[in-house]
């Protein structure tokens, strides 16, 4: 029996290659699943970008800190803010071996008495500051160490916030492991703000006392250290109120720092110049040749200088003039 050939209809579209008999279709990936795969790919790329950014930040921060171990910071974010704000940035870098040792003792006495003991974080001071914050009162002295302040001043910006605090902790960890205590103190004393538009102990000494920081009295060093926490609100010339009391307290604590050698880590392995050894006076300069006299120009005041001038006491009132009464006379005029 011969089989009849199958005839296919020539009308209509050709059969789909994935279609079966009776119009049934094989399973195809749904468009929704494709969108899910695309979303998964985007999130994977996003996570990859975040990981790469973190790794890049870690590498750059380590190289940055290593560079500042040998190179003095050319500028800081705080200084740029003062320049943009019109206050300028007056600074004069001075090596740590030329800075008077009393200046180092003053900042240790006022800011961080455990500077040579801790690894960058004074946990007891941090806990004490947290307890004061929990009580809702104003915090007079926070828990930041000199190392933390150096990390903030050299690499970051001013202000609070958990993000900046986290960066500050990271840079503090780096400088404590990549620098020594001597370098930390040197950078701190040269980048810390000592007035409106003034940075460093040397520039502060020139501004307030008319000479550099190589020869400071204990009172001068204590007054400069007293304005470090609030340099835009405190002055070192004729201080009053809390600034005066705080400076006197620092001056008294400097004796403890000297006695217990709390600054020994700054001068470990390096010849330390005693505080009593003052630099020799500079030789007198030869007189300049006679020139045409020039009218003196008024000196341009520094930003914030109007707050540094001591308040003049009012002149005493003149004593009243008492006119003596004439002696009494009798009826005869005697």
matplotlib code that plots the C-alpha trace (Angstrom):
import matplotlib.pyplot as plt

x = [0.0, 1.6, 1.7, 0.3, 2.7, 2.1, 1.0, 1.8, -0.2, 1.6, -0.7, 0.3, 3.6, 6.2, 6.3, 8.4, 11.5, 10.7, 7.1, 5.9, 2.8, -0.5, 1.0, 2.8, 5.9, 9.0, 9.9, 11.8, 13.5, 11.0, 11.8, 11.4, 14.3, 16.5, 15.8, 16.7, 20.0, 20.7, 20.0, 22.3, 25.0, 24.6, 24.8, 27.9, 29.6, 28.5, 30.1, 33.2, 33.5, 33.1, 35.8, 38.1, 37.5, 38.2, 41.4, 42.5, 41.8, 43.8, 46.8, 46.7, 46.3, 49.3, 51.4, 50.2, 51.2, 54.6, 55.3, 54.6, 57.0, 59.8, 58.1, 56.5, 52.8, 52.6, 49.0, 46.0, 42.3, 41.9, 44.4, 42.7, 39.5, 41.1, 42.6, 39.2, 37.5, 39.9, 41.8, 45.0, 47.3, 50.3, 52.8, 56.5, 57.7, 60.3, 62.0, 61.3, 65.0, 64.7, 61.4, 61.8, 61.3, 58.9, 56.5, 56.5, 56.0, 53.2, 51.1, 51.7, 50.6, 47.5, 46.5, 47.8, 49.7, 49.9, 51.4, 54.4, 52.4, 49.4, 49.2, 47.3, 44.1, 43.6, 40.7, 40.2, 39.8, 37.5, 35.3, 35.3, 34.2, 31.4, 30.1, 30.0, 28.2, 25.7, 24.9, 24.0, 26.5, 29.1, 32.4, 35.2, 38.0, 37.4, 39.2, 41.3, 45.0, 47.8, 48.1, 44.4, 44.6, 47.7, 45.8, 42.8, 44.9, 47.3, 45.0, 41.3, 39.1, 37.6, 34.1, 32.5, 30.5, 31.0, 32.5, 35.3, 35.9, 36.3, 38.8, 40.6, 40.9, 42.3, 44.9, 45.8, 46.5, 48.7, 50.8, 51.3, 52.8, 54.5, 55.9, 57.6, 56.5, 59.0, 57.6, 54.0, 54.9, 56.8, 53.9, 51.4, 53.3, 53.5, 50.0, 47.9, 45.9, 47.1, 44.9, 42.7, 44.8, 47.8, 49.2, 52.0, 53.7, 56.4, 54.0, 51.9, 54.9, 55.8, 52.3, 51.7, 55.2, 57.3, 59.9, 60.1, 59.4, 63.1, 63.2, 59.9, 59.3, 57.2, 54.4, 54.5, 54.5, 51.6, 49.6, 50.1, 49.1, 46.0, 44.6, 45.0, 41.5, 39.7, 42.2, 39.6, 38.1, 41.0, 44.0, 47.5, 47.9, 46.5, 44.2, 41.2, 38.7, 39.1, 42.0, 44.0, 43.2, 43.8, 47.2, 48.2, 47.2, 49.3, 52.2, 51.9, 51.7, 54.8, 56.8, 55.3, 56.1, 59.7, 60.1, 58.5, 60.1, 56.7, 58.2, 61.1, 59.7, 60.0, 63.7, 64.6, 67.6, 68.2, 70.3, 67.8, 68.5, 67.8, 65.1, 67.5, 69.9, 68.7, 70.0, 72.7, 71.5, 71.8, 74.7, 73.7, 73.3, 75.3, 73.6, 71.9, 73.0, 71.1, 68.1, 65.3, 62.9, 59.6, 56.4, 55.5, 52.6, 50.0, 50.5, 47.7, 46.1, 46.0, 42.6, 41.3, 43.9, 41.3, 40.4, 44.0, 44.7, 44.4, 41.5, 42.7, 41.4, 39.4, 41.2, 40.4, 38.0, 39.6, 39.4, 36.8, 38.2, 37.2, 37.2, 37.8, 35.2, 36.5, 36.9, 34.0, 34.3, 32.7, 30.7, 33.7, 35.2, 37.9]
y = [0.0, 3.2, 6.1, 9.4, 12.3, 15.0, 18.3, 21.5, 24.6, 27.3, 30.0, 31.7, 32.3, 29.6, 27.6, 29.0, 26.9, 26.7, 25.9, 22.3, 20.7, 22.1, 25.6, 24.6, 26.6, 25.7, 27.7, 30.9, 33.2, 35.8, 39.5, 40.0, 37.6, 39.5, 42.7, 41.0, 39.9, 43.4, 44.7, 42.1, 43.2, 46.9, 46.2, 44.0, 46.9, 49.3, 47.2, 46.8, 50.6, 51.0, 48.5, 50.0, 53.5, 52.3, 50.6, 53.7, 55.9, 53.6, 53.7, 57.4, 58.2, 56.0, 57.6, 61.1, 60.4, 59.0, 62.1, 64.4, 62.5, 64.1, 67.1, 69.9, 70.3, 73.2, 74.1, 72.7, 72.9, 75.2, 77.6, 77.5, 78.4, 81.5, 82.6, 82.2, 84.1, 87.0, 86.5, 85.2, 82.6, 83.9, 81.1, 80.7, 77.1, 76.4, 73.0, 71.3, 71.6, 75.4, 75.8, 76.6, 73.5, 75.4, 75.6, 71.8, 71.5, 74.0, 72.1, 68.8, 70.4, 72.0, 69.6, 66.1, 65.1, 61.4, 62.3, 60.1, 57.2, 56.6, 55.3, 58.2, 57.8, 58.7, 56.4, 57.7, 61.2, 60.1, 58.2, 61.3, 63.5, 61.1, 61.1, 64.9, 64.9, 62.5, 64.8, 67.5, 70.1, 72.0, 70.2, 72.4, 70.0, 67.2, 63.9, 64.6, 64.0, 66.0, 63.2, 63.5, 67.2, 66.9, 64.5, 66.8, 70.0, 68.5, 66.3, 67.2, 70.1, 71.7, 70.8, 67.7, 64.8, 61.1, 60.9, 63.4, 61.7, 58.4, 59.9, 61.5, 58.2, 56.6, 59.3, 59.3, 55.5, 56.2, 59.0, 57.1, 54.1, 56.0, 59.0, 59.3, 61.5, 64.1, 64.6, 64.6, 67.4, 69.4, 69.3, 70.2, 73.2, 74.5, 73.9, 74.5, 77.8, 80.5, 83.3, 84.5, 83.9, 82.9, 79.3, 77.8, 78.7, 80.7, 82.9, 83.3, 84.4, 86.9, 88.3, 88.5, 89.1, 90.5, 87.7, 84.1, 80.9, 80.1, 82.1, 82.1, 82.7, 80.2, 82.8, 83.4, 79.7, 79.1, 81.9, 80.6, 77.1, 78.5, 79.9, 76.6, 75.2, 78.4, 80.5, 82.7, 83.7, 83.9, 86.2, 85.9, 89.6, 90.8, 87.7, 87.9, 85.6, 81.9, 82.4, 84.0, 81.3, 78.5, 80.0, 80.2, 76.6, 75.6, 77.5, 75.6, 72.3, 72.9, 72.3, 68.8, 68.1, 69.2, 67.3, 64.0, 64.3, 64.0, 65.5, 63.0, 61.2, 64.4, 64.6, 60.9, 60.3, 63.9, 66.5, 68.6, 72.2, 73.2, 75.8, 77.9, 78.2, 81.2, 82.0, 84.6, 88.1, 88.8, 91.1, 94.7, 95.4, 98.0, 101.3, 101.7, 104.6, 107.8, 107.9, 110.3, 110.3, 108.6, 109.3, 106.4, 104.3, 103.1, 99.4, 97.2, 95.5, 91.7, 90.0, 89.9, 92.3, 94.6, 92.0, 91.6, 95.2, 95.5, 97.5, 100.8, 101.7, 104.8, 107.9, 108.6, 111.3, 114.5, 114.9, 117.5, 120.8, 121.7, 125.4, 126.0, 128.2, 131.5, 131.4, 132.9, 136.4, 138.2, 141.3, 143.6, 141.9, 140.1]
z = [0.0, -1.1, 1.3, 0.2, 0.2, 2.7, 1.2, 3.0, 2.6, 0.8, 2.4, 5.6, 7.3, 7.5, 10.6, 13.5, 14.0, 17.8, 17.3, 17.7, 16.3, 17.1, 17.7, 20.9, 21.7, 23.5, 26.6, 25.9, 28.5, 29.5, 29.1, 32.8, 33.5, 31.1, 33.0, 36.3, 34.8, 33.6, 37.1, 38.6, 36.2, 37.2, 40.9, 40.3, 38.4, 41.1, 43.8, 41.7, 41.4, 45.1, 45.9, 43.4, 44.8, 48.3, 47.2, 45.3, 48.4, 50.6, 48.2, 47.7, 51.4, 52.3, 49.6, 50.7, 54.3, 53.3, 51.2, 54.1, 56.2, 54.2, 52.6, 54.5, 53.7, 51.1, 51.9, 53.9, 53.3, 56.3, 54.8, 51.5, 53.2, 54.8, 51.5, 49.7, 52.6, 52.2, 55.5, 53.9, 55.3, 57.1, 57.9, 58.5, 58.8, 61.5, 62.1, 65.4, 66.5, 66.2, 68.1, 71.8, 73.9, 76.1, 73.2, 72.9, 76.6, 76.5, 73.9, 75.7, 79.0, 77.4, 74.7, 75.3, 78.4, 77.2, 73.8, 74.3, 75.7, 73.5, 69.9, 68.6, 70.6, 74.3, 75.0, 78.6, 77.3, 74.5, 77.0, 79.3, 76.4, 75.5, 79.0, 79.0, 75.6, 77.0, 79.9, 77.4, 78.7, 76.7, 76.2, 77.2, 76.1, 73.7, 73.5, 70.4, 70.8, 69.1, 66.6, 65.7, 65.4, 63.2, 60.9, 60.7, 60.2, 57.6, 55.5, 56.2, 56.9, 60.0, 61.3, 62.8, 61.4, 61.6, 58.1, 58.8, 62.2, 60.4, 58.0, 60.9, 62.7, 59.5, 58.9, 62.6, 62.3, 59.3, 60.8, 64.0, 62.1, 59.2, 61.2, 64.5, 67.4, 66.5, 63.0, 64.3, 66.7, 64.1, 61.6, 64.4, 65.5, 61.9, 60.6, 63.7, 63.5, 65.9, 64.8, 62.0, 58.9, 61.0, 61.1, 63.2, 66.4, 64.7, 62.8, 66.0, 68.0, 65.3, 65.3, 69.0, 70.5, 67.6, 67.5, 66.2, 68.2, 68.7, 71.9, 74.0, 77.6, 79.5, 79.6, 75.9, 75.1, 77.4, 75.9, 72.4, 73.5, 75.2, 72.0, 70.0, 70.8, 69.6, 67.6, 66.0, 69.4, 71.7, 71.7, 73.2, 73.9, 77.2, 77.5, 79.8, 81.4, 80.6, 78.2, 80.9, 83.5, 80.9, 80.0, 83.7, 84.2, 81.2, 82.6, 85.9, 84.1, 82.0, 85.2, 85.4, 81.8, 82.4, 85.6, 84.3, 80.8, 79.1, 76.0, 75.8, 72.7, 70.7, 71.3, 71.4, 69.2, 68.5, 70.4, 72.3, 73.0, 76.6, 77.1, 79.0, 76.0, 74.1, 70.7, 70.5, 69.5, 65.8, 64.8, 64.1, 60.5, 58.8, 58.3, 54.9, 52.6, 52.9, 50.7, 50.0, 53.0, 52.2, 54.0, 56.2, 55.0, 57.5, 58.3, 57.1, 60.1, 60.2, 60.2, 63.7, 65.0, 66.4, 69.0, 70.1, 71.3, 75.1, 76.3, 77.7, 81.1, 81.3, 82.6, 86.3, 87.0, 88.3, 92.0, 93.1, 94.2, 97.7, 98.6, 102.2, 103.9, 105.5, 109.3, 111.2, 112.4, 115.4, 115.3, 115.5, 112.4, 114.4]

ax = plt.figure().add_subplot(projection="3d")
ax.plot(x, y, z, "-o")
ax.set_aspect("equal")
plt.show()
